[in-house]
């Protein structure tokens, strides 16, 4: 029986879908996590203590474990473990991305530099050093162009990402973004990234790198405009309704970005803007789509996205990878900062025709905060129907049923 090491941050809720996928494929799983004792009972299997915040030490631990209990693949379920998976897999001779390529996906400035070197279409950008005063902010923004977007280089989930339309706004936004990043644990000496705002609709591309070539699995429309000032995502729907020229531009830009970054094996999740058949790469990650959103996808082989990722890592036949039918997900937004009291209307939302599942993933009594301070959603609503338009309509009807109750006054920025 093949054995998979699954790298799981202790705070994630994404592991269950990977565990189910491994079980469906008849693969044994070892859970690698920072707090193995805490997850052992929850995961119901073998665990290994792995310091995910220290890739070199984590790789050493994994290689030592392999000498006793051989491992056939290493997969990370979240951004946190992707570099560890690459380092360990490289040392063990398993399918992997080069560690430097993965490191570039984890640092937005490094990613921009690699894309620029290969002339991949992307927004104009510049670094804003820590301690930059108002005049320096004005100079950087002037070089990049307005409107602009200011963001930390290492956070995800739209945390700390804000738009500015004037120099004065950019000066205030830079200070706010710096505060958010520092509160989230980013080194106060780290630079911020300033990008020219890219107009046009944004889509998400889900793909799989196979021996250096991108195999596109799905393209998700984001029908709610993402124009700022914050960039909270809500609805994803696939297949995309982009015009053929726009869709071709998106896929070409995504493929070019993976080549520029040096990604060669495993999952890819990209965010791309497109307008008049001209694409602009916003971000590329060496992982699957976040949260529980992969549950929107069903492939003609009957496999889930996680099953495809595991099969590829183990060198198993993938079969047909075309997605089946129209589907989508609503990432339930947090309306305000405070303490979550409850989410009413869940039963009504589940009864909406087309809705297949609803999960609230934050427990009542927890502190919550919307983006840009926060980086999580309250939960997920899934829908399937005959067309993307009907899927979107079902998700909006379900959303209208939900009443999120938040007691204001608590905002520790950790939601």
PyMOL commands that set and color helices and strands:
alter all, ss='L'
color gray80, all
select helices_A, chain A and resi 15-25+36-43+55-68+79-92+99-106+108-117+134-144+167-183+244-261+293-296+305-314+346-350+388-401
alter helices_A, ss='H'
color red, helices_A
select strands_A, chain A and resi 3-7+28-33+46-49+73-76+125-128+148-152+162-164+192-196+201-210+213-221+235-238+266-275+278-285+326-332+338-344+355-360+367-368+379-385+403-408
alter strands_A, ss='S'
color yellow, strands_A
deselect
rebuild
show_as cartoon
